[in-house]
Amino acid sequence: MKKQVLIKDGAFLNMIVSAAETFKLETYGILLGYRTETGYTVEYAIPLVTPERSPYHIKPNPRREARIKELISSLQLGVEIIGDFHSHTQLKDVKALPIPSPDDIAGMEEGNVYIIIAINEKERDVEWQHNVDDSISGTLENFHLKMRAFEMRGKRQYRSLKVICPVATGIV
């Protein structure tokens, strides 16, 4: 059985709003939740505002990210940091794809989940749906978004995980 990522309502909302807000620049945030026998459950997605951003990459501030991680740990919410999310954005006529770049892969660690959101200008309205590549996609306002999840397998190999988000697709 393929591993999956269950994304809860608030986490989904935070990720897509963050990607839309920073459209033309990448967004970045951390994922809080827990690991399960079948994969991961993402309870919260917290966008971070201090990373250095460009249309091509994002560079987190390690000192500030460490401070946030300590803060979250001290809150004892019953969740832990299980990975991160970021967006890939359309650049002029070049559509964004939710596939890890070499820089993305270099920053990935085994045991964590990584969600990539491709955000492009909408060409037509599309209802949110599950796709054959285990992603979810749909339109919102002027944007078409596609969300995929990954985890590392070894040093330089990654595998995709099935994205489950009932609030987006209505499918469990």
Backbone as CSV, one residue per row, in Angstrom:
resi,resn,N_x,N_y,N_z,CA_x,CA_y,CA_z,C_x,C_y,C_z
1,MET,0.847,-1.189,0.000,0.000,0.000,0.000,0.890,1.250,0.000
2,LYS,0.576,2.175,-0.852,1.353,3.402,-0.969,1.119,4.279,0.267
3,LYS,2.207,4.893,0.760,2.075,5.802,1.898,1.285,7.033,1.473
4,GLN,0.615,7.620,2.449,-0.228,8.772,2.149,-0.019,9.892,3.155
5,VAL,-0.483,11.077,2.753,-0.459,12.253,3.609,-1.890,12.746,3.719
6,LEU,-2.417,12.726,4.930,-3.748,13.263,5.187,-3.580,14.712,5.622
7,ILE,-4.151,15.634,4.851,-4.030,17.062,5.143,-5.350,17.557,5.710
8,LYS,-5.299,18.068,6.938,-6.492,18.586,7.599,-6.857,19.969,7.055
9,ASP,-8.097,20.380,7.308,-8.663,21.604,6.727,-7.794,22.845,6.908
10,GLY,-7.426,23.151,8.145,-6.666,24.368,8.419,-5.302,24.366,7.758
11,ALA,-4.658,23.200,7.720,-3.349,23.093,7.077,-3.479,23.365,5.582
12,PHE,-4.490,22.793,4.959,-4.722,23.039,3.528,-4.948,24.521,3.262
13,LEU,-5.805,25.127,4.045,-6.106,26.544,3.872,-4.841,27.399,3.998
14,ASN,-4.038,27.167,5.029,-2.817,27.950,5.217,-1.849,27.795,4.048
15,MET,-1.710,26.575,3.532,-0.768,26.362,2.433,-1.208,27.060,1.149
16,ILE,-2.494,26.922,0.789,-2.908,27.520,-0.488,-2.991,29.044,-0.403
17,VAL,-3.401,29.572,0.753,-3.440,31.028,0.902,-2.021,31.598,0.874
18,SER,-1.083,30.914,1.529,0.306,31.355,1.522,0.885,31.341,0.111
19,ALA,0.599,30.307,-0.651,1.099,30.225,-2.032,0.489,31.325,-2.897
20,ALA,-0.804,31.579,-2.717,-1.467,32.628,-3.508,-0.965,34.018,-3.116
21,GLU,-0.756,34.235,-1.821,-0.313,35.547,-1.362,1.057,35.911,-1.927
22,THR,1.935,34.933,-2.031,3.300,35.205,-2.495,3.485,34.882,-3.973
23,PHE,2.391,34.686,-4.715,2.486,34.323,-6.133,3.534,35.179,-6.834
24,LYS,4.345,34.536,-7.623,5.519,35.076,-8.326,6.776,34.980,-7.467
25,LEU,6.611,34.672,-6.185,7.720,34.334,-5.294,7.344,33.020,-4.614
26,GLU,8.340,32.272,-4.178,8.029,31.028,-3.474,7.604,31.326,-2.040
27,THR,6.780,30.446,-1.494,6.404,30.503,-0.087,7.044,29.313,0.622
28,TYR,7.082,29.364,1.939,7.718,28.300,2.711,7.089,28.245,4.096
29,GLY,6.963,27.044,4.626,6.447,26.895,5.976,6.733,25.517,6.524
30,ILE,6.382,25.322,7.786,6.607,24.035,8.431,5.285,23.312,8.631
31,LEU,5.380,22.002,8.663,4.211,21.133,8.827,4.237,20.507,10.209
32,LEU,3.111,20.598,10.895,2.967,19.991,12.219,1.928,18.886,12.130
33,GLY,2.213,17.796,12.785,1.273,16.676,12.778,1.923,15.482,13.412
34,TYR,1.678,14.314,12.814,2.263,13.100,13.351,2.423,12.063,12.258
35,ARG,3.342,11.152,12.529,3.596,10.036,11.623,2.642,8.905,11.995
36,THR,2.169,8.192,10.984,1.260,7.069,11.208,1.822,5.832,10.514
37,GLU,1.169,4.697,10.704,1.599,3.472,10.025,1.461,3.610,8.513
38,THR,0.525,4.427,8.070,0.287,4.566,6.624,0.918,5.818,6.025
39,GLY,1.587,6.635,6.848,2.217,7.842,6.314,2.273,8.973,7.323
40,TYR,1.552,10.060,7.013,1.593,11.271,7.832,0.211,11.901,7.912
41,THR,-0.041,12.585,9.019,-1.224,13.437,9.151,-0.733,14.844,9.436
42,VAL,-1.135,15.787,8.578,-0.741,17.182,8.728,-1.901,17.928,9.381
43,GLU,-1.721,18.300,10.638,-2.740,19.036,11.385,-2.645,20.540,11.120
44,TYR,-1.410,21.051,11.055,-1.186,22.489,10.889,-0.074,22.731,9.874
45,ALA,-0.207,23.796,9.118,0.844,24.274,8.220,1.073,25.733,8.585
46,ILE,2.283,26.042,8.982,2.579,27.390,9.460,3.521,28.081,8.479
47,PRO,3.004,29.052,7.719,3.881,29.793,6.802,4.879,30.627,7.602
48,LEU,6.119,30.651,7.135,7.146,31.465,7.771,7.387,32.699,6.916
49,VAL,7.538,33.839,7.565,7.613,35.106,6.836,9.033,35.632,6.653
50,THR,10.019,35.048,7.324,11.367,35.618,7.241,12.296,35.002,6.197
51,PRO,11.945,33.905,5.531,12.891,33.377,4.543,13.165,34.369,3.407
52,GLU,14.361,34.257,2.854,14.722,35.023,1.663,14.002,34.369,0.480
53,ARG,13.253,35.176,-0.274,12.415,34.630,-1.347,12.853,35.134,-2.716
54,SER,12.640,34.277,-3.704,12.794,34.679,-5.095,11.820,33.831,-5.902
55,PRO,11.683,34.098,-7.196,10.830,33.237,-8.017,11.411,31.834,-8.186
56,TYR,12.709,31.658,-7.900,13.395,30.404,-8.190,13.707,29.560,-6.973
57,HIS,13.762,30.163,-5.820,14.102,29.403,-4.619,13.688,30.176,-3.365
58,ILE,13.815,29.473,-2.273,13.564,30.091,-0.968,14.685,29.656,-0.038
59,LYS,15.158,30.566,0.773,16.254,30.266,1.692,15.796,30.608,3.098
60,PRO,15.441,29.575,3.890,15.009,29.835,5.267,16.138,30.440,6.098
61,ASN,15.749,31.165,7.130,16.696,31.714,8.089,16.857,30.664,9.193
62,PRO,17.990,29.947,9.226,18.134,28.831,10.173,17.949,29.229,11.632
63,ARG,18.453,30.387,12.021,18.342,30.819,13.425,16.874,31.059,13.794
64,ARG,16.158,31.744,12.915,14.749,32.022,13.215,13.901,30.763,13.129
65,GLU,14.214,29.877,12.183,13.470,28.627,12.082,13.691,27.774,13.333
66,ALA,14.913,27.749,13.857,15.204,27.012,15.095,14.393,27.586,16.259
67,ARG,14.273,28.913,16.305,13.485,29.562,17.359,12.021,29.124,17.274
68,ILE,11.473,29.083,16.063,10.081,28.657,15.870,9.911,27.200,16.301
69,LYS,10.856,26.355,15.938,10.774,24.939,16.310,10.797,24.762,17.824
70,GLU,11.635,25.528,18.513,11.678,25.474,19.980,10.346,25.939,20.577
71,LEU,9.806,27.000,20.031,8.529,27.535,20.497,7.424,26.494,20.353
72,ILE,7.345,25.876,19.191,6.310,24.870,18.942,6.472,23.689,19.882
73,SER,7.700,23.262,20.089,7.966,22.147,20.992,7.516,22.470,22.419
74,SER,7.750,23.695,22.848,7.401,24.073,24.221,5.890,24.191,24.437
75,LEU,5.122,24.334,23.368,3.668,24.450,23.502,2.996,23.130,23.853
76,GLN,3.649,22.020,23.596,3.123,20.690,23.917,1.702,20.497,23.390
77,LEU,1.554,20.645,22.102,0.244,20.522,21.455,-0.106,19.090,21.047
78,GLY,0.809,18.151,21.266,0.553,16.779,20.857,0.892,16.528,19.394
79,VAL,1.550,17.492,18.781,2.012,17.340,17.402,3.502,17.638,17.371
80,GLU,4.133,17.222,16.297,5.552,17.509,16.128,5.787,18.029,14.720
81,ILE,6.956,18.592,14.510,7.315,19.035,13.165,7.620,17.791,12.352
82,ILE,6.875,17.623,11.261,7.023,16.422,10.438,7.545,16.731,9.042
83,GLY,7.823,17.998,8.755,8.343,18.350,7.446,8.083,19.806,7.120
84,ASP,8.068,20.094,5.821,7.804,21.467,5.401,7.053,21.496,4.086
85,PHE,6.631,22.699,3.724,5.970,22.902,2.434,6.563,24.141,1.792
86,HIS,6.494,24.168,0.483,6.863,25.374,-0.251,6.161,25.340,-1.609
87,SER,6.205,26.471,-2.287,5.560,26.561,-3.589,6.585,26.691,-4.699
88,HIS,6.168,26.279,-5.877,6.863,26.581,-7.125,5.892,27.455,-7.910
89,THR,6.368,28.561,-8.448,5.476,29.529,-9.072,5.731,29.671,-10.573
90,GLN,4.676,29.987,-11.290,4.782,30.220,-12.723,5.704,31.409,-12.991
91,LEU,6.556,31.269,-13.985,7.461,32.346,-14.400,7.138,32.692,-15.852
92,LYS,6.465,33.791,-16.054,5.992,34.224,-17.374,5.177,33.102,-18.000
93,ASP,5.642,32.524,-19.107,4.889,31.457,-19.776,5.298,30.052,-19.336
94,VAL,6.250,29.953,-18.416,6.734,28.652,-17.957,5.919,28.225,-16.737
95,LYS,5.150,27.164,-16.914,4.290,26.671,-15.840,5.115,26.021,-14.725
96,ALA,4.682,26.242,-13.502,5.304,25.611,-12.338,4.881,24.155,-12.261
97,LEU,5.789,23.322,-11.776,5.507,21.903,-11.574,5.800,21.536,-10.119
98,PRO,4.992,20.662,-9.529,5.234,20.255,-8.139,6.188,19.070,-8.049
99,ILE,7.406,19.288,-8.525,8.444,18.254,-8.544,9.669,18.813,-7.821
100,PRO,10.305,18.029,-6.939,11.466,18.546,-6.226,12.624,18.921,-7.161
101,SER,13.174,20.095,-6.932,14.362,20.538,-7.660,15.583,19.916,-6.990
102,PRO,16.760,19.998,-7.624,17.972,19.504,-6.945,18.194,20.179,-5.584
103,ASP,17.914,21.475,-5.481,18.043,22.158,-4.181,17.037,21.621,-3.168
104,ASP,15.815,21.348,-3.635,14.803,20.765,-2.745,15.291,19.427,-2.200
105,ILE,15.787,18.585,-3.087,16.245,17.247,-2.695,17.393,17.342,-1.694
106,ALA,18.309,18.278,-1.924,19.454,18.448,-1.023,19.015,18.810,0.395
107,GLY,17.867,19.468,0.541,17.382,19.875,1.856,16.435,18.885,2.508
108,MET,16.134,17.778,1.834,15.191,16.800,2.369,15.906,15.778,3.256
109,GLU,15.203,15.336,4.316,15.735,14.339,5.229,14.771,13.168,5.328
110,GLU,15.312,11.975,5.523,14.453,10.806,5.706,13.591,10.986,6.945
111,GLY,12.369,10.469,6.893,11.473,10.515,8.036,10.574,11.734,8.072
112,ASN,10.714,12.635,7.101,9.871,13.829,7.025,9.070,13.825,5.733
113,VAL,8.012,14.602,5.727,7.178,14.772,4.541,7.417,16.166,3.986
114,TYR,7.408,16.266,2.674,7.631,17.539,1.986,6.515,17.747,0.979
115,ILE,5.812,18.856,1.108,4.705,19.169,0.205,5.126,20.319,-0.701
116,ILE,4.927,20.120,-1.994,5.219,21.156,-2.977,3.917,21.543,-3.657
117,ILE,3.666,22.844,-3.710,2.461,23.379,-4.341,2.887,24.139,-5.593
118,ALA,2.458,23.661,-6.749,2.691,24.405,-7.992,1.523,25.361,-8.152
119,ILE,1.831,26.644,-8.344,0.782,27.641,-8.511,0.993,28.354,-9.842
120,ASN,-0.058,28.309,-10.659,-0.031,28.897,-11.990,-1.266,29.758,-12.199
121,GLU,-1.204,30.600,-13.202,-2.384,31.385,-13.555,-3.451,30.442,-14.096
122,LYS,-4.680,30.682,-13.707,-5.796,29.832,-14.110,-6.130,30.065,-15.586
123,GLU,-6.338,28.985,-16.317,-6.799,29.077,-17.702,-8.306,28.861,-17.779
124,ARG,-8.827,28.000,-16.888,-10.266,27.726,-16.805,-10.558,27.167,-15.421
125,ASP,-11.806,27.196,-15.021,-12.189,26.650,-13.725,-12.094,25.128,-13.742
126,VAL,-11.519,24.571,-12.683,-11.399,23.124,-12.537,-11.738,22.787,-11.089
127,GLU,-12.641,21.840,-10.895,-12.960,21.407,-9.528,-11.769,20.671,-8.937
128,TRP,-11.653,20.742,-7.610,-10.572,20.038,-6.937,-10.776,18.542,-7.085
129,GLN,-9.666,17.848,-7.345,-9.738,16.412,-7.607,-8.432,15.720,-7.251
130,HIS,-8.536,14.390,-7.082,-7.339,13.563,-6.975,-6.875,13.252,-8.386
131,ASN,-5.569,13.176,-8.583,-5.002,12.901,-9.900,-4.259,11.568,-9.899
132,VAL,-3.975,11.040,-11.086,-3.306,9.738,-11.201,-1.892,9.748,-10.624
133,ASP,-1.260,10.915,-10.512,0.084,10.989,-9.927,0.036,11.149,-8.400
134,ASP,-1.141,10.891,-7.803,-1.372,10.945,-6.357,-1.390,12.362,-5.792
135,SER,-1.463,13.354,-6.654,-1.585,14.750,-6.235,-3.057,15.121,-6.124
136,ILE,-3.296,16.347,-5.649,-4.615,16.951,-5.759,-4.426,18.276,-6.493
137,SER,-5.459,18.688,-7.210,-5.357,19.962,-7.925,-6.745,20.543,-8.130
138,GLY,-6.741,21.848,-8.385,-7.980,22.553,-8.654,-7.708,24.036,-8.767
139,THR,-8.776,24.785,-8.979,-8.614,26.230,-9.115,-9.235,26.949,-7.928
140,LEU,-8.681,28.129,-7.704,-9.153,29.015,-6.652,-8.911,30.430,-7.145
141,GLU,-9.997,31.201,-7.291,-9.881,32.560,-7.826,-9.135,32.549,-9.151
142,ASN,-8.005,33.247,-9.246,-7.260,33.352,-10.501,-6.156,32.314,-10.644
143,PHE,-6.128,31.327,-9.766,-4.998,30.403,-9.721,-5.412,28.958,-9.955
144,HIS,-4.493,28.218,-10.558,-4.588,26.764,-10.612,-3.475,26.244,-9.709
145,LEU,-3.837,25.390,-8.750,-2.870,24.861,-7.789,-2.829,23.346,-7.895
146,LYS,-1.626,22.809,-7.755,-1.449,21.354,-7.726,-0.505,21.039,-6.579
147,MET,-0.913,20.109,-5.720,-0.185,19.799,-4.499,0.267,18.343,-4.521
148,ARG,1.577,18.154,-4.322,2.145,16.809,-4.243,2.958,16.686,-2.963
149,ALA,3.120,15.451,-2.496,3.882,15.183,-1.276,4.963,14.149,-1.577
150,PHE,6.095,14.308,-0.859,7.244,13.439,-1.075,7.926,13.117,0.253
151,GLU,8.703,12.030,0.221,9.616,11.718,1.314,10.877,11.120,0.702
152,MET,11.958,11.210,1.450,13.239,10.677,0.976,13.299,9.174,1.176
153,ARG,13.976,8.523,0.234,14.308,7.091,0.308,15.783,6.994,-0.004
154,GLY,16.619,6.976,0.986,18.055,6.972,0.740,18.580,8.392,0.619
155,LYS,19.796,8.510,0.114,20.462,9.814,0.089,19.921,10.766,-0.969
156,ARG,19.661,10.302,-2.155,19.263,11.201,-3.241,17.997,10.746,-3.949
157,GLN,17.313,9.769,-3.390,16.092,9.281,-4.010,14.891,9.690,-3.170
158,TYR,13.848,10.087,-3.848,12.613,10.435,-3.159,11.476,9.644,-3.789
159,ARG,10.394,9.562,-3.056,9.193,8.924,-3.610,7.998,9.800,-3.299
160,SER,7.009,9.718,-4.182,5.798,10.500,-3.964,4.863,9.740,-3.032
161,LEU,4.055,10.503,-2.333,3.054,9.965,-1.420,1.683,10.394,-1.917
162,LYS,0.683,9.618,-1.603,-0.679,9.970,-2.016,-1.215,11.077,-1.116
163,VAL,-1.694,12.157,-1.722,-2.258,13.282,-0.970,-3.755,13.053,-0.787
164,ILE,-4.198,13.096,0.460,-5.610,12.973,0.818,-6.004,14.267,1.516
165,CYS,-6.994,14.957,0.990,-7.444,16.216,1.604,-8.957,16.329,1.418
166,PRO,-9.726,15.784,2.361,-11.185,15.772,2.214,-11.805,17.144,2.009
167,VAL,-11.266,18.197,2.637,-11.867,19.518,2.472,-11.732,20.012,1.031
168,ALA,-10.668,19.604,0.353,-10.458,20.039,-1.022,-11.249,19.195,-2.006
169,THR,-11.197,17.873,-1.843,-11.771,16.995,-2.848,-13.059,16.316,-2.429
170,GLY,-13.321,16.313,-1.135,-14.506,15.596,-0.653,-14.331,14.098,-0.645
171,ILE,-13.139,13.623,-1.007,-12.880,12.193,-1.081,-11.930,11.812,0.049
172,VAL,-12.265,10.793,0.795,-11.397,10.343,1.885,-10.511,9.226,1.386
